[in-house]
């Protein structure tokens, strides 16, 4: 099953995955190369399928606090 993927910016990524909602946390993950990114020029995007796979592999809790 080859599902077509889309590129997300940081704001869209934060809305879809609350665990990555913090701007500072996301910048640290990008700079330390711990999260998969797609760089187009100076802009940074996140491949939706790669992020889901990364969350599963790293056992990230993707729930909002208090739920």
Secondary structure, 3 states (H helix, E strand, C coil): CCCCCCEECHHHHHHHCHHHCCHHHHHHHHHCCCCCCEEECCEEEEEHHHHHHHHHHCCCCCCCCCC
